[in-house]
């Protein structure tokens, strides 16, 4: 409230606001401040990168994707299906940023969200096996309204990881929404998993309820590289 008070006092003088109008304005600022703080804490707890929001996404022709589908995903109507989304494309095109942005929007709307990189998620589930808490961990992940798995199938899944992925897909199928980013098409995932039968069953459940957003174009990270200023250099 103190941060915005000088500006609000100046505005009140300029517009000759009544005491009631001024008080409403200041209280609205305080409500917005508290909501922003709360959303930031929830986003951090969900594992969301604070810098990867919709308002920080660089909209450019260097990257191509289905804008109509993206707008539909941003509406979060897919959470009510519940449906999911596969965000697919080459390395560096911005898949993680887009998926994280969906997470931030969901957090703002007070939906439960959890985001994790695939390798870290599977390590966590393996650790849960060691202390006999795997069932509880799977239940916790199954209960999240929006689960975002980043960089799936970047490397081959062993037998345990394949089983855990299958269990997650079964527990969340038609109950909650899952967003997965990958630089491989879903049809390539089968070859990246140790057990073909479990892999087929998991992928079939997942893809049957998922939108597919394919991102193409120049590497987003390469576009963020600092550019030399000034004239030509030898």
N, C-alpha and C positions, 0 to 999 in steps of 0.2 A: 504493500500500500504506500509506503514512504517513497518508493522509487518513482511512482507515477503522480504523487500528490502535487509537486510543483507544476507539472504540465496541466493537471486538472484544474488547479487554481487559476492558471493563466486562461484556460479555455472558459472557465466559469465567468471570469471578468469580461472576456471578449463577447460571449454570447448572453451575458447578463442572466445566468441561470439562477433559479430560485434555490433556496437552501435544500429543499426536498429533491430537486433534480440533481443538484451537486452531490448530495448524499447517495442517491441511487447510482450515479456514475462511479463514485469512489468504491461503493460496495460491489458493483459489477466488476471493477478492476481486481478487487480482492478475491472474488469468487474465481475469476479467470486465472489469477496467480496460483491459487491453491490447486485448481484443477491441473494446471501445467506441471506443478511440482509433483502432484500425485501420479499423473500420467508418466512423468519421467522416472519415478521410483518403480512403477509397475513395469515399464519397458525394460529397465535395468534388470529387474527380477526375472523377466521373461527371456533374458539373454539377447536383447536387441541392441545392435550398434546404434548409438544415439545420432550418429552422423548420416545414417542411411534412411532418410525420410522421403516422403513424396515431394516435399518442397525443396529438397536438395538434389533431386534427380535432374540431370542435365538432359532436357528434351532436345534432341538433335536428329537431323537426317542421317547422321553417321550410323545410327542403330535403327533397325526396322523390326517392328512387331505389330500384331493385330491390335490397333488402338481401341477398336470397339470391344474386343474381348477384355483388354486391360481395364477399360472403364467399368465393365461389368464386374470384374474382380475387385476393383476399388470400392464398388458399392457394398461389398461384403455379402451380397445376397446369397452367394454360394455357401456361406456358413449355415444358412437355414435349410439347405438341401437334406442332410449336409453333403456337399460336394467338395472336391479338392482341386488342386492345380499343379501341373508339372510345368516348371519354368526351365526351358531347355535352350541350349546354345553353346557356342564355342567359349573357350576360356576368356574371361575378361570383358565380356559384352555387357555386364551389369545385372546378371541374374540374381545375385545375392542382394544387391541394392533393391531391386524390385520386390523380391520376396520379403525382405526386412521392412520395406515401406508398408506392405500389407499388414505386417505384424503391428507396426506403430498405429495404423488406422484402427485395427481391432482393439488394441489396448485403450485407445481414446474412447472407444465405444463400450469399454468395460467388458470386453470378452476375454476369457482366459487364453493366454498365449504362452507357448514355449518354443524357443528356437535353439537348435544345436547343430554343429557341424557333424556330419555322419560319423566320421571316425571317432570323435569324442563321445557321441551318443553310444556307440557300440562298446567303447571302452568302459563307459559308465555301467552298461548292462552286464558286461563281463565281471566287473567288480562286484555288482550286486549278487551275482551267482556265488561268489566266494563267502559272503556273509548271509546267504539264504534270504536275501531281500528282493530277489528278482521279481517275484509275483507282485509285491507291493510297488516296485518301480514301474512295472508294466501297467498296473492299474492306475498309477499316478499319470503316466503318459497318455493312457487311454481316455482319461477324464478331461484332458485339456481340449478346449473348443477348437483351437487352431494350433496344430503342431507343424513347425517348419523345420525340415531337414535339409541342410545345405551341403552341397558337393557330394551328393549320393553317387555311388558306383565310380568314384574317382579311382579307387583301387578295388581289387577283388575282395569279396566277402568270404570269410572262411565258414565252416559248417556252423559254428556257434552264432556268428553274426547273421547268417542266412536264416537260422531258426528264430532268432530274436526279431528280425525284420518281419518274418512271416507272422509271428505272434502279435506284433504291433498292428500289422495290416488287418488281421482277423478281429482284434479287439476294437479297432476304430472303424471298421467297415460299416457304412450307413449309420454311424453313431456320431462321428465327429469329423472335422475337416483337416486334411493334411496337404501341405504345400511342400513340394520337393524341387530343389534345383539340381541340375545335372548337366554335364557337358556331353552326355551320351543319350541317345534316343532310348525310350523305354524298351524297345525291342532288343536293344543291346544289353540290357541289364541281366537277362537270363544267363548270358555267357560269363557274367561277372560274379555269379553266385555259385557256391559249392554244391548245393543240392538242387538239381534241375526241377524236381517235382514241387518242392516247397517254393522255389523261386517262381515257377509258373503260377502257382496258386496265389502267392502274394501279389505279384504284378497284375494278374487278372483282376483281383479284387480292387486294387488301387486304381488302375486305369479305367475301370468300368464306370467310375464316378468322378473322374478328373477332367477338368478343362486342360488344354495343352497350349501354353503360350511359348512360341518359338521366337527367340531373340537372335537376330542376325546383324552382322555389320562389323565395324571397326571396334577394337578393344576399348572398352570404357576406361580402363586403367591407363592405357597408352595415351588417351586423350587428356588425361589429367596431368601428364608429365609437364614439368616447367619448360617453357619455350624460351630460347635465347632471344633477347631483344636487341634492337640496333640493326646495323647494316649487315651486308654479307661478310662472311668470314672465310678465309682461305682454308 
